[in-house]
Amino acid sequence: MTTQTSQAEKVRAEEAERSYEADVERQSSTVPEQSLPKPVPTQRKSTRVRRPPNRFDDYVMHQVVPCPVDSKMEAATSLMGSGILNTMDAETVHRILAAIFNK
């Protein structure tokens, strides 16, 4: 009788295990997919070192644009900036400026 009881217990245990697996499977299939959080993709970033192409290596660009210099204006500006014209009388200043601009 013990063999029959042990076999019956084995059969019951197997049935219980099958029913448990079926319950777990049913529960997992009834979970709506919308309730699961969707994975957020991470942004990929290149590890490559970036630099300008080799064809730009010999190119030189100057920011300063040369403009023509008027030597007469430069001379008059330096005289006025120095303040020496303030110490002279009007006639002398007039002659100096006329000499600079009439050349």
C-alpha positions in Angstrom: 0.0 0.0 0.0 2.9 2.4 0.5 3.9 2.0 -3.1 0.4 2.9 -4.3 0.3 5.9 -1.9 3.7 7.1 -3.0 2.8 6.8 -6.6 -0.5 8.7 -6.0 1.4 11.4 -4.2 3.8 11.7 -7.1 0.9 12.0 -9.6 -0.7 14.6 -7.4 2.5 16.5 -7.1 3.1 16.5 -10.9 -0.5 17.7 -11.4 -0.1 20.4 -8.9 3.2 21.5 -10.6 1.5 21.5 -14.0 -1.4 23.6 -12.7 1.0 26.0 -11.1 2.9 26.5 -14.3 -0.3 26.9 -16.2 -1.5 29.6 -13.7 1.8 31.5 -14.0 1.6 31.3 -17.8 -2.0 32.6 -17.8 -1.1 35.5 -15.5 1.9 36.6 -17.5 -0.1 36.5 -20.7 -2.9 38.6 -19.3 -0.6 41.5 -18.3 -1.3 44.3 -20.8 1.8 45.3 -22.8 1.0 49.0 -22.3 1.6 48.8 -18.6 5.2 47.8 -19.1 7.6 50.8 -19.3 9.2 51.2 -22.7 13.0 51.3 -22.7 14.4 54.7 -23.5 17.2 54.5 -26.1 20.4 56.3 -25.2 22.0 58.6 -27.7 25.1 57.3 -29.4 28.2 59.5 -29.4 31.2 59.1 -31.6 34.6 58.6 -30.0 36.4 59.7 -33.2 38.7 62.7 -32.8 37.4 65.5 -35.1 39.6 67.9 -36.9 39.5 69.9 -40.1 40.6 68.1 -43.3 44.2 68.2 -44.4 43.4 70.4 -47.4 42.8 73.3 -45.0 46.2 73.0 -43.3 48.0 75.5 -45.6 45.2 78.1 -45.9 45.9 81.3 -44.0 43.3 84.0 -43.6 44.2 87.4 -42.3 41.7 89.4 -40.4 43.4 92.8 -40.9 42.6 94.4 -44.2 45.3 96.9 -45.2 43.9 100.3 -46.1 45.6 103.1 -47.8 47.3 105.5 -45.3 47.1 109.2 -46.0 50.5 110.6 -44.8 49.1 114.2 -44.8 46.3 113.3 -42.5 48.6 111.3 -40.3 51.0 114.2 -39.9 48.1 116.6 -39.0 46.6 114.2 -36.6 49.9 113.7 -34.8 50.4 117.5 -34.5 46.9 118.0 -33.1 47.3 115.1 -30.7 50.6 116.3 -29.3 49.1 119.7 -28.3 51.9 121.7 -29.8 49.4 123.7 -32.0 47.7 125.0 -28.9 50.8 126.9 -27.9 51.3 128.6 -31.2 49.5 131.6 -32.6 46.8 131.2 -35.3 48.9 132.5 -38.1 51.8 130.0 -37.5 49.3 127.1 -37.2 47.7 128.1 -40.4 51.0 128.2 -42.3 52.1 124.7 -40.9 48.8 123.1 -41.9 48.9 124.8 -45.3 52.4 123.5 -45.9 51.4 120.0 -45.0 48.3 119.8 -47.2 49.6 121.8 -50.2 52.5 119.5 -50.9 
